Amino acid sequence: MLNFLKRKYDRFFESSKLFKIKRFIQENFKEKNIGDIGFDFKDKPHRFNIIQEIINIKNYKTYLEIGCFANEVFNKIKILEKIGVDPVSGGTIKATSDNFFKANTKTFDCIFIDGLHKYKQVKKDINNSLLFLNKGGIILLHDCLPNNVFDQAVPRCQYHWNGDVWKAIVECRTHDELDVYTCYADMGIGVIFKRKNTNKLSINIQNYSKLKFHDYFHNYKKFMNIISYEKLLKIL
Ligand SMILES: C[S@@+](CC[C@H](N)C(=O)[O-])C[C@H]1O[C@@H](n2cnc3c(N)ncnc32)[C@H](O)[C@@H]1O
């Protein structure tokens, strides 16, 4: 019952009717618009092609997708076993990622995190995924490279939305035992390997949720460890 009411509440506050008001609040009372970074993903590979290519190259057998929506990716993925988790639509299990992980006993070779695009939830999804990742596996995350403050604003204030997933990538980049990249394709695909960090980020911050869009705007190259798709295939 509580989950049902929470979902109704979330959907009301994510409705397009409220976007205009939230955009007005963002523009006038929150972090100011400092323009576009200029990311252009037009000629870059789609997330489905990236995920499927990695599965094929690594001969992965098990896939988990967190947040499936219309199954645009989930239905197309070819692999021995796949599970999709979404509390609203798509996938194979109707649950929030938190509830799924509480009950889960399976482990996975490839986990694609594309659920709620808010730093705290993404951080939880990453930590839970790390517990259920097979040796030699990979975690991928969608929407790691917002172009402007409206694309990353929390609360969401427009239809096109990346959220602040990027903050979770910045935090992971500071860990000794996580090797973390962002592939320059399809809104930025975060890539996490559970192995020695080859390019550790040094940053003096305790609470990553406090990072601002302008920090990212001026430091995204250093923060995100951006690589091309071709480079990603080489470092698998
Ligand atoms: C951007 S869509 C996913 C798109 C899909 N992965 C694709 O590639 O086309 C985000 C989805 O995450 C789901 N979602 C929201 N909160 C979630 C949560 N706590 N756990 C899992 N999924 C969640 C939403 O219901 C929505 O369907």
The ligand as an SDF file (V2000), in Angstrom:
LIG
                    3D

 27 29  0  0  0  0  0  0  0  0999 V2000
   14.7370    5.6090  -18.6120 C   0  0  0  0  0  0  0  0  0  0  0  0
   13.5820    4.3680  -18.2790 S   0  0  0  0  0  0  0  0  0  0  0  0
   14.4250    2.8700  -18.7220 C   0  0  0  0  0  0  0  0  0  0  0  0
   14.6850    2.7460  -20.1950 C   0  0  0  0  0  0  0  0  0  0  0  0
   15.2250    1.4080  -20.6640 C   0  0  0  0  0  0  0  0  0  0  0  0
   16.2930    0.8770  -19.8420 N   0  0  0  0  0  0  0  0  0  0  0  0
   15.7750    1.5550  -22.0790 C   0  0  0  0  0  0  0  0  0  0  0  0
   16.9930    1.3990  -22.2790 O   0  0  0  0  0  0  0  0  0  0  0  0
   14.9840    1.8540  -22.9790 O   0  0  0  0  0  0  0  0  0  0  0  0
   13.6090    4.3380  -16.5310 C   0  0  0  0  0  0  0  0  0  0  0  0
   12.7070    3.2790  -15.9070 C   0  0  0  0  0  0  0  0  0  0  0  0
   13.1300    3.1300  -14.5570 O   0  0  0  0  0  0  0  0  0  0  0  0
   12.0290    2.7720  -13.8000 C   0  0  0  0  0  0  0  0  0  0  0  0
   12.2890    3.0250  -12.3830 N   0  0  0  0  0  0  0  0  0  0  0  0
   12.0340    4.1390  -11.6630 C   0  0  0  0  0  0  0  0  0  0  0  0
   12.3820    3.9600  -10.3830 N   0  0  0  0  0  0  0  0  0  0  0  0
   12.8960    2.7060  -10.2960 C   0  0  0  0  0  0  0  0  0  0  0  0
   13.4250    1.9230   -9.2400 C   0  0  0  0  0  0  0  0  0  0  0  0
   13.4960    2.4130   -7.9820 N   0  0  0  0  0  0  0  0  0  0  0  0
   13.8490    0.6740   -9.5090 N   0  0  0  0  0  0  0  0  0  0  0  0
   13.7930    0.1760  -10.7610 C   0  0  0  0  0  0  0  0  0  0  0  0
   13.2910    0.8660  -11.8060 N   0  0  0  0  0  0  0  0  0  0  0  0
   12.8540    2.1140  -11.5730 C   0  0  0  0  0  0  0  0  0  0  0  0
   10.8770    3.5960  -14.3770 C   0  0  0  0  0  0  0  0  0  0  0  0
    9.6480    2.9890  -14.0830 O   0  0  0  0  0  0  0  0  0  0  0  0
   11.2270    3.6060  -15.8610 C   0  0  0  0  0  0  0  0  0  0  0  0
   10.4740    2.6300  -16.5570 O   0  0  0  0  0  0  0  0  0  0  0  0
  1  2  1  0
  2  3  1  0
  2 10  1  0
  3  4  1  0
  4  5  1  0
  5  6  1  0
  5  7  1  0
  7  8  2  0
  7  9  1  0
 10 11  1  0
 11 12  1  0
 11 26  1  0
 12 13  1  0
 13 14  1  0
 13 24  1  0
 14 15  1  0
 14 23  1  0
 15 16  2  0
 16 17  1  0
 17 18  1  0
 17 23  2  0
 18 19  1  0
 18 20  2  0
 20 21  1  0
 21 22  2  0
 22 23  1  0
 24 25  1  0
 24 26  1  0
 26 27  1  0
M  CHG  2   2   1   9  -1
M  END
$$$$
